[in-house]
């Protein structure tokens, strides 16, 4: 298990009711973590629709997460 900080934006923040939290997880990758959080918090977006950033850098879903990382999940943004 590792302790990480997760930040949420837009619909994910609304569905979670928080903008960030520290959690303990056994997830190995950003994708694994999102699926864990999706199951835990009932997020409506599938993982394929969400971008991840680790420590301020956009990463592939397969990127490994480590103790102390800050992970941000960013849903698609509509604009005009």
C-alpha positions as CSV (number, residue, x, y, z in Angstrom):
1,X,0.0,0.0,0.0
2,X,1.1,3.5,-0.7
3,X,-0.3,6.9,0.3
4,X,-0.9,9.4,-2.5
5,X,-2.8,12.6,-3.0
6,X,-5.6,12.7,-5.6
7,X,-7.1,15.8,-7.1
8,X,-10.5,16.0,-8.8
9,X,-11.8,18.5,-11.4
10,X,-15.2,19.3,-13.0
11,X,-17.7,16.4,-12.9
12,X,-15.3,14.2,-10.8
13,X,-15.1,16.9,-8.1
14,X,-18.9,17.2,-8.2
15,X,-19.5,13.4,-7.9
16,X,-16.8,13.0,-5.2
17,X,-17.8,16.1,-3.3
18,X,-14.2,17.0,-2.7
19,X,-11.5,18.7,-4.7
20,X,-8.7,16.5,-3.3
21,X,-7.9,13.8,-0.8
22,X,-5.1,11.6,0.5
23,X,-5.7,7.9,0.1
24,X,-4.0,4.6,0.6
25,X,-4.0,2.3,-2.4
26,X,-2.5,-0.8,-3.8
27,X,-3.1,0.4,-7.4
28,X,0.0,0.1,-9.6
29,X,-1.0,2.4,-12.4
30,X,-3.0,5.5,-13.1
31,X,-5.6,3.4,-14.8
32,X,-5.8,0.9,-11.9
33,X,-6.2,3.8,-9.5
34,X,-9.0,5.4,-11.5
35,X,-10.9,2.2,-11.7
36,X,-10.5,1.7,-7.9
37,X,-11.8,5.3,-7.3
38,X,-14.6,4.8,-9.9
39,X,-15.8,1.7,-8.0
40,X,-15.4,3.4,-4.6
41,X,-17.1,6.7,-5.5
42,X,-19.4,5.8,-8.3
43,X,-17.8,8.0,-11.0
44,X,-19.9,8.0,-14.2
45,X,-17.0,8.5,-16.7
46,X,-15.2,5.4,-18.0
47,X,-11.4,5.4,-17.6
48,X,-10.9,5.9,-21.3
49,X,-12.5,9.3,-21.1
50,X,-10.3,10.6,-18.3
51,X,-6.7,12.0,-18.6
52,X,-4.3,11.5,-15.8
53,X,-1.4,13.6,-14.6
54,X,1.2,12.5,-12.1
55,X,3.2,15.2,-10.3
56,X,2.1,17.8,-12.9
57,X,2.9,15.8,-16.0
58,X,0.3,14.2,-18.3
59,X,0.9,10.5,-18.4
60,X,-0.4,7.4,-20.2
61,X,-2.9,5.3,-18.3
62,X,-0.3,2.6,-17.8
63,X,2.0,5.0,-15.9
64,X,3.2,3.6,-12.6
65,X,2.2,5.5,-9.4
66,X,4.5,5.7,-6.4
67,X,4.4,6.6,-2.7
68,X,3.8,10.3,-2.3
69,X,2.7,11.0,-5.8
70,X,0.0,13.6,-6.6
71,X,-2.4,12.3,-9.2
72,X,-4.9,14.5,-11.0
73,X,-7.8,13.0,-13.0
74,X,-9.1,15.4,-15.7
75,X,-12.4,14.7,-17.4
76,X,-13.1,15.9,-21.0
77,X,-13.7,19.6,-21.1
78,X,-16.4,21.2,-23.3
79,X,-15.8,24.6,-24.5
80,X,-16.9,27.2,-27.0
